[in-house]
Amino acid sequence: MVGGGGVSIDQVAWRIGRLAPVLPLFAWLEGLEPGLAGAVVLDLSGLALHGPGVRALVGELAGRGIRVVGLAGVGEEALGPEAGRLPPVLVLEEAGLAGGGVCEVAAAAPVAVPMEAARSLTVERTLRSGQSVIHAGDVTVIGSVSSGAEVNAGGSIHVLGTLHGRALVAEPSGRIFCRRMEAELVSIGGVFATADDISADLVGQAVCVWLDDAVLRFVRI
């Protein structure tokens, strides 16, 4: 038996894969192979997520048809009260999932990890109206940014949900990614665009924003 909840090796050692997310999460999710589905063990050793963030990520994968049957690389103490709502914590080596029996599930293309991972901040909740996050590096929001909320980052911003509020990036080389674009305002390097400036065909779509020769560019992703 391994992990919590009395889950046997036989229950997890069948033909399943292992997903190992990396930062930035939004780009990693978008890089997953189209049509990828099935049961996986979610290896969180490359992230520093706690209970709410893990639950949000498990839910995001479920929406893509990927069923998480176990967690690895995270302690039950980090999951806190969410532990009872999440798949059991497993030890990959004991479950026979660390060696040749693993069907490794990877992104379709390499995903860049920030050069200074320690400067990255992960917000494991939706930002409500009136709330703001200010951080010198990259910011990943596992949730949405509500109308009246703001993310102010030195580096890039990744919103796994809907960007209703404001996203401001200080570094001209930074980018803004969101699953659904409905922003009140976006700004990179001091150049900004309001909701009225954003093309109607981009509203509600997954969008990347970057600064190109003092002009903000928007593209669906």
C-alpha positions in Angstrom: 0.0 0.0 0.0 1.2 3.5 -0.7 0.2 7.1 0.0 -2.9 8.2 1.8 -6.3 6.6 1.7 -5.2 3.0 1.3 -4.5 3.0 -2.4 -2.8 -0.1 -3.6 0.1 -0.3 -6.1 -2.1 -2.4 -8.4 -4.6 0.5 -8.6 -2.0 3.0 -9.9 0.6 0.9 -11.7 -1.5 0.1 -14.8 -0.9 2.0 -18.0 -1.0 5.5 -16.8 1.3 8.4 -17.4 3.0 11.0 -15.3 2.4 14.7 -15.8 5.1 17.1 -14.4 3.9 20.7 -14.7 6.5 23.5 -14.9 6.3 27.3 -14.7 4.8 29.2 -16.4 1.7 27.0 -15.9 -0.4 28.7 -18.6 2.2 28.1 -21.2 2.7 24.5 -20.0 -1.1 23.8 -20.2 -1.3 25.3 -23.7 1.7 23.1 -24.7 -0.1 19.8 -23.8 -0.7 17.6 -26.8 -4.1 18.2 -28.4 -6.6 15.5 -27.5 -4.5 14.2 -24.6 -6.8 12.4 -22.2 -6.8 9.6 -19.7 -5.5 8.8 -16.2 -2.2 10.3 -14.9 -0.2 10.8 -11.7 0.4 14.5 -11.2 4.0 15.2 -10.2 4.2 18.6 -8.5 7.8 18.5 -7.5 8.6 21.3 -10.0 6.0 23.7 -8.4 5.4 25.2 -5.0 1.6 24.8 -4.9 -0.6 24.5 -1.8 -4.1 22.9 -1.5 -6.2 25.5 -3.3 -3.8 25.8 -6.2 -3.5 22.0 -6.5 -7.2 21.6 -6.6 -7.6 24.3 -9.2 -4.9 22.6 -11.4 -6.6 19.2 -11.0 -9.9 20.8 -12.0 -8.3 22.4 -15.0 -6.9 19.1 -16.2 -10.2 17.4 -15.6 -11.8 19.9 -17.9 -9.4 18.7 -20.6 -10.3 15.1 -20.1 -7.2 14.3 -18.0 -8.1 12.4 -14.8 -5.6 12.7 -12.0 -5.5 9.5 -10.0 -2.7 10.4 -7.7 -0.3 13.2 -6.6 3.4 13.1 -6.2 6.1 15.5 -5.2 3.9 17.2 -2.6 3.3 16.5 1.1 -0.1 16.1 2.5 0.7 18.9 5.0 1.0 21.3 2.0 -2.5 20.3 0.8 -4.1 21.3 4.2 -7.9 21.0 4.3 -8.0 20.4 0.6 -6.4 17.0 1.0 -9.7 15.2 1.5 -11.0 16.6 -1.8 -7.9 15.6 -3.8 -6.5 12.4 -5.2 -4.1 10.5 -2.8 -0.5 11.4 -2.4 1.7 8.6 -3.8 5.4 7.8 -3.8 6.3 7.2 -7.5 9.2 4.8 -6.8 7.0 2.6 -4.6 4.1 2.7 -7.1 6.3 1.4 -9.9 6.0 4.7 -11.8 9.5 6.0 -11.7 11.2 3.5 -14.0 10.6 2.0 -17.4 6.9 1.4 -16.8 6.1 5.0 -17.0 4.4 6.4 -20.1 5.9 9.9 -19.8 3.4 12.6 -20.9 5.2 15.7 -22.1 4.3 19.0 -23.7 4.2 19.1 -27.5 7.1 21.5 -27.4 9.6 22.5 -24.8 8.4 25.1 -22.3 10.8 27.7 -21.1 11.3 28.0 -17.3 12.0 31.5 -16.0 15.7 32.1 -15.6 15.1 33.2 -12.1 12.5 30.8 -10.9 12.8 32.2 -7.3 11.4 35.5 -8.6 8.1 33.9 -9.8 5.0 34.3 -7.7 2.0 31.9 -7.9 -1.4 33.2 -6.7 -3.5 30.2 -5.8 -6.9 32.0 -5.9 -9.1 34.3 -7.9 -8.4 38.0 -7.2 -11.6 39.7 -6.2 -12.6 43.3 -6.9 -10.3 45.7 -4.9 -7.5 43.2 -4.5 -4.1 43.7 -6.1 -0.9 41.8 -6.4 2.4 43.6 -6.8 5.5 41.5 -7.5 9.0 42.2 -9.0 9.0 39.0 -11.2 6.6 36.9 -13.1 3.1 36.3 -11.7 0.9 33.3 -12.3 -2.7 33.5 -11.2 -4.4 30.1 -10.8 -7.9 31.5 -11.1 -9.3 34.7 -12.6 -8.7 38.4 -12.1 -12.0 40.0 -11.3 -13.2 43.4 -12.5 -11.6 46.0 -10.2 -8.7 43.7 -9.3 -5.1 44.3 -10.5 -1.9 42.3 -11.1 1.2 44.5 -11.3 4.3 42.5 -12.2 7.9 43.2 -13.2 7.9 40.3 -15.5 5.2 38.4 -17.4 1.7 37.7 -16.2 -0.1 34.4 -16.7 -3.8 34.1 -15.8 -5.3 30.6 -16.1 -8.8 32.0 -15.9 -10.5 35.1 -17.1 -8.7 38.5 -17.0 -11.5 40.9 -16.2 -9.5 43.5 -14.3 -6.1 45.1 -14.9 -2.8 43.5 -15.8 0.3 45.7 -15.8 3.8 44.5 -16.8 6.8 46.8 -16.1 9.4 45.1 -18.2 9.0 45.9 -22.0 10.1 42.3 -22.8 7.4 40.8 -20.6 4.1 39.4 -21.9 0.6 38.9 -20.7 -1.2 35.6 -21.2 -4.8 34.8 -20.2 -7.3 32.0 -20.9 -10.1 34.5 -21.5 -9.5 38.1 -22.4 -12.0 40.5 -21.0 -9.6 43.0 -19.5 -10.4 46.6 -18.3 -6.8 47.5 -19.0 -3.5 45.9 -20.0 -0.1 47.6 -20.0 3.4 46.6 -20.9 6.4 48.9 -20.5 4.2 51.9 -19.9 2.1 51.4 -23.1 -1.5 50.6 -22.2 -4.8 49.6 -23.9 -8.2 49.8 -22.4 -11.2 47.5 -23.0 -12.3 49.8 -25.9 -9.0 49.3 -27.6 -9.2 45.5 -27.6 -10.6 44.0 -30.8 -14.1 42.4 -30.3 -12.9 39.2 -31.9 -10.4 38.8 -29.1 -12.8 39.2 -26.2 -13.5 35.8 -24.5 -10.5 34.2 -26.2 -7.1 32.9 -25.0 -4.8 35.8 -25.8 -1.1 36.7 -25.6 -0.1 40.4 -25.4 3.4 41.8 -26.0 5.1 45.1 -26.8 6.4 45.6 -30.3 8.1 48.9 -31.2 6.0 50.8 -28.7 2.8 49.2 -29.9 0.8 46.5 -28.0 0.2 43.4 -30.0 -2.6 41.0 -29.3 -2.8 37.4 -30.7 -5.1 34.5 -30.0 -3.3 31.4 -28.7 
